[in-house]
Amino acid sequence: MKIEIVGKNGFNVGKRTEEYVNKKLNKIEQFFGEEVIDITRVVLKSYPTYNAVEITIPAKSLILRAEVKDPDLFGAIDKAVDKLLAQVRKRKDRIKNKLEKEGIKEVYRNLDIDDIEKDIIAGQLVKNKEIDLSPMTTEEALDQMELLGHNFFVFLNKANHKVCVAYIREDGNYAIIETNNQ
């Protein structure tokens, strides 16, 4: 597993921190082997009262992600790895339960990757909603988002005709994600 460790908000990644992250992520590597298809990204952020750790592991069949805040950096790393291990265990349990329920021959005879992905997503997706996109300015979209009491809002930007998502960041500021249609 290739690991990229990045420091943000003035955090400098030292050798001790890098070794600690590598040691902890080795626990997860044994579950994947060659399945990790991209670089595992670890982002370490420093704030006045706490540290934040974000770990993203892109694998063939899913993407694991954990984000943790803690006053102690190493405690935050431990908690993030624990979250990732819980996600791995949950995935393994689903596969194991399916094997026990249907029998191994039956599962492999009817193995459909799309079904497995749907099972994983089905445990997480709770609502599907369609919206009509009306052209509006960014300021109008932010006003709509506040009026609705949501923490994000999808809109069609009047200025550039791109589908955008306005959202409230953890620091309380607003941000916009613009799509590129190709």
C-alpha positions in Angstrom: 0.0 0.0 0.0 1.4 3.3 -1.0 0.7 6.1 1.5 0.8 9.8 0.9 0.9 11.9 4.1 0.1 15.6 3.8 0.1 18.3 6.4 -2.3 21.2 6.2 -3.1 24.3 8.3 0.5 24.7 9.2 1.1 21.1 10.2 4.5 19.8 9.4 4.7 16.0 9.0 7.7 14.7 11.0 9.5 11.4 10.7 7.9 10.1 14.0 4.4 10.9 12.7 5.1 9.4 9.4 6.3 6.2 11.0 3.4 6.0 13.3 0.9 6.4 10.4 2.6 3.7 8.4 2.6 1.4 11.4 -1.1 1.9 12.0 -2.1 1.6 8.4 -0.2 -1.7 8.1 -3.1 -3.2 10.2 -5.5 -2.4 7.4 -3.2 -3.4 4.5 -3.5 -7.1 5.5 -7.2 -7.0 4.6 -6.6 -5.7 1.1 -3.4 -7.1 -0.3 -3.2 -5.9 -4.0 -6.8 -4.6 -4.0 -5.7 -1.0 -3.2 -5.5 0.6 -6.6 -4.4 4.1 -5.8 -2.4 5.9 -3.2 -3.8 5.9 0.3 -4.1 9.6 1.3 -3.6 10.8 4.9 -4.3 14.5 5.6 -3.2 15.8 9.0 -4.5 19.2 10.0 -3.6 21.3 13.0 -6.0 23.7 14.7 -5.5 25.7 18.0 -7.6 23.3 20.1 -7.5 20.0 18.2 -6.0 18.0 15.4 -7.9 16.5 12.5 -7.0 13.3 10.6 -8.6 12.3 7.3 -7.7 8.9 5.7 -8.9 7.8 2.3 -8.2 4.3 1.0 -9.4 3.8 -2.6 -9.8 0.0 -3.3 -11.3 -1.8 -6.3 -14.7 -2.5 -4.8 -15.1 0.5 -2.5 -13.6 3.6 -1.0 -12.9 3.7 2.7 -12.8 7.0 4.4 -12.5 8.2 8.0 -12.3 11.7 9.5 -11.5 12.3 13.2 -10.8 15.3 15.4 -9.0 14.9 18.7 -6.7 17.1 20.9 -4.0 14.5 20.6 -2.7 13.8 17.1 -1.8 10.2 17.8 -5.1 9.6 19.4 -6.8 11.0 16.3 -4.8 8.7 14.1 -5.7 5.7 16.3 -9.4 6.6 16.2 -9.3 7.0 12.4 -7.7 3.6 11.9 -10.2 2.1 14.3 -13.1 3.6 12.1 -11.5 2.1 9.0 -11.1 -1.3 10.6 -14.8 -1.2 11.6 -15.7 -0.5 8.0 -13.5 -3.4 6.8 -15.1 -5.7 9.4 -18.6 -4.6 8.4 -17.8 -5.4 4.7 -16.3 -8.8 5.6 -19.4 -9.6 7.8 -21.7 -8.8 4.9 -19.9 -11.1 2.6 -19.7 -13.9 5.3 -23.4 -13.6 6.0 -24.2 -13.8 2.3 -22.0 -17.0 2.0 -23.6 -18.6 5.1 -27.1 -17.7 3.9 -26.9 -18.8 0.3 -24.0 -21.3 0.4 -20.7 -20.8 -1.2 -21.4 -22.7 -4.5 -24.6 -20.7 -5.0 -22.9 -17.4 -4.2 -20.1 -18.0 -6.7 -22.5 -19.4 -9.3 -24.6 -16.2 -9.1 -21.8 -13.8 -8.2 -22.6 -10.4 -9.6 -20.3 -7.5 -8.8 -23.2 -5.0 -9.4 -25.3 -6.8 -6.7 -22.4 -6.6 -4.2 -22.0 -2.9 -4.9 -25.7 -2.4 -4.5 -25.7 -4.2 -1.2 -22.9 -2.0 0.1 -24.7 1.2 -1.1 -28.1 0.0 0.0 -26.9 -0.1 3.6 -26.0 3.6 3.3 -28.5 5.2 0.9 -31.6 6.3 2.7 -33.3 8.7 0.3 -33.2 9.5 -3.4 -34.6 12.9 -4.4 -35.0 14.7 -7.7 -34.8 18.4 -8.0 -35.4 21.0 -10.8 -32.4 23.2 -11.3 -33.3 26.9 -11.6 -30.6 29.3 -12.8 -29.6 31.6 -9.9 -26.6 33.5 -8.6 -24.4 32.2 -5.9 -25.8 34.7 -3.4 -29.4 33.5 -4.2 -28.3 29.9 -3.7 -26.7 30.7 -0.3 -29.9 32.5 0.7 -32.0 29.5 -0.4 -29.8 27.1 1.5 -30.1 29.2 4.7 -33.9 29.5 4.3 -34.2 25.8 3.9 -31.9 25.1 6.9 -29.8 22.7 4.8 -26.0 22.4 5.0 -25.7 22.2 1.2 -27.7 23.3 -1.9 -27.5 22.2 -5.6 -28.2 24.9 -8.2 -27.5 25.9 -11.8 -25.2 28.9 -11.8 -26.6 31.8 -13.7 -23.2 33.2 -14.6 -21.6 30.1 -16.2 -24.5 27.6 -16.6 -22.7 25.0 -14.5 -24.3 22.7 -12.0 -22.9 23.7 -8.6 -23.2 22.6 -5.0 -23.0 25.3 -2.2 -22.2 24.0 1.2 -21.2 25.1 4.7 -17.7 24.1 5.8 -16.9 22.9 9.3 -15.3 26.3 10.0 -18.6 28.0 9.3 -17.6 29.5 5.9 -19.3 28.8 2.6 -17.8 26.9 -0.3 -18.9 26.1 -3.9 -18.3 22.9 -5.9 -18.6 23.4 -9.7 -19.1 20.6 -12.1 -17.4 20.2 -15.5 -19.6 18.6 -18.1 -17.7 16.7 -20.7 
